[in-house]
Amino acid sequence: MENTHQQEENNNKVTFGRMIMDDFMLLLFLGVTIYAIFYLLWGVMELSNLPTIPDDIKQNLFK
Amino acid sequence: MFRTCDITGFKVDLQSEKLIRANAVFAVISLLLAVTAAILLVFTRYQPVHLLGAEWYYRLTTFHGLNALIFWIIFFEIAGLYFGSTVILNTRFCAPKWGWIAFALMVGGLVMSNTIILMGKADVMLTSYTPLKAHPLYYLGIILFAVGALIAVILFFGNLMIARREKAYGDTMPLVAYGLMTAAIIAVITLATGAIIYIPTFLWSLGLIDNIDPAMYKLIWWGLGHSSQQINVAAMVSIWYMVSFLSVGGTSINERVSRSAFVLYILFICLASAHHLLTDPGVSSAWKVWNTSYAMYLAVLASMIHAFAVPSSFEVAQRRWGYNKGLFQWLSKAPWGNPAFAAIILAIIGFGFIGGTTGVIFGMEQTNIIVHNTIAIPGHFKGTVVIGTTLTFMGITYYLIPLIFRRKIVGFKWAQWQPWLFFIGIALLSISMIVLGQLGVPRRHWDSTFSGGPFTHNFNPAVDFFWALMMLGGSIAFIATIIWILVVVISVFFGPKVNGPQDMQLTISPLAPQPTKEHKGYEAPGTLILTLIFLLVFIALFFLNWKWLAATWNVN
């Protein structure tokens, strides 16, 4: 009797992987976060850290 | 208020049905606008005709891009999201009033942006790279459309919550709804990125902001531009699974693996937006390589899983129905007379062999340089968005007409030919554009002979042949689209009513029977062979492009 009960419990146990796959709010959070970190933030940081064009070169370009 | 479908047995929320119909109708209108512009553009780029002047060429390129890539696709996807979250899950629509508000915003956005483009106040192409500046109402139109679409996606999640709370489905969501959920999550990423870039650009066009950094604009805009096409991929694959179920009673041979593939899409597919910045000097190679590889090709792996799982679901079901002879009887005895089935199989072939192979090759930093900014790039996405997504959406519409609009398909013979004609047309168009690009022909160029310009370039004489082929393919595809639009419009508005299963012209198959004895060996050998053929073609094209790169850029 106890064994059957335990077996039923095991059957109903949700694995960690399935828990993540079935939770659409968590998937939404993970999808947004990975994209925001790797594509957006990383890209924006690289562009923000570009040195500005020295004034003399800029003047030559606009001549 | 519900009705029970006498054909499928689904419980259909009547409010949801009206919203599905309205969004689908506007999708068709958007497609008509897009292809009208497309045929004029084809005959402009085809130099012997050179139909439009330069101004109208760029105006209609903008118009075509917005209607084809944004309005047609997103209206249809919203219809699909409502269908997936209410009809498939047997649940009610969470907030119909908000559904109509979203729809009104989207229609308002479409009318506003298109009017401004046709007035000649937004000749900025779909990308509208700064410092090109359009009229503020152009940006406002897109923002309104995006807000409407975002509300619709939120409503989709609301419907999912109701379905989960009311236990409308078993332990896990059905695979088709799961795929549509993937599309909705990607849509949130896409639309949020759109807001980040379009709101400041709108303020800049009003003169309230001094400057929008062009490099920053390009980076963020492609988070919208490319990711929006990934919504299509997820929605399209979901429809492939749905048509397998409806037409032959097929299900994925391993649902868990198919679900995992959708999760890989959610996590990594949007990174691919970096493809568009491969020649930009501002971002590092590390950023480019990581992002264009979709995080070490994990999202590509997902596509390979679906490319295998969908055909194998057809094959296994067909074999269970008794079509067991040899490797390909399941395919020869498939319901080819069902236009939805034919459309989906052709979409899978076109998407894999044309769009998929070129997508991976053109998306690599090294081989991209051969075709960057050439006409091969739109050729590639004709192989994904048009032959893949559009043909899939056309195919599923043949089921929506009797099931949602409750009308018989008028001109069924035409409907049976239409997917084949469309496939041939777009395949010719796409392949010829890809070859032209490989021969150096630029994209978005009114006059590729550079007549009257300070520089000239003599292309390989073979380009003349491929221009003619492109014009032929474009014309065939245009005719096929017009046939589809006529069949849909005439059926929906004037077709005889469907009164029950006896009026159904397309098969609705019961679930394929379970095998009576345990199967020994592999269940889908035909699909395995087809997949190996695909891999061989991919390897050959991959090698060819690297060889081409080595020949172009000789390093000793």
Interface residues (C-beta under 8 A of the other chain):
Chain A: R18 I20 M21 D22 F24 L27 L28 L30 G31 V32 I34 Y35 F38 Y39 L40 W42 G43 V44 E46 L47 L50
Chain B: F157 L160 T172 M173 M181 I185 I186 V188 I189 A192 T193 D213 A215 M216 L219 I220 G223 S227 R259 S260 V263 I266 L267 F268 C270 L271 S273 A274 L277 G282 V283 S284 W287 W290 N291 A295
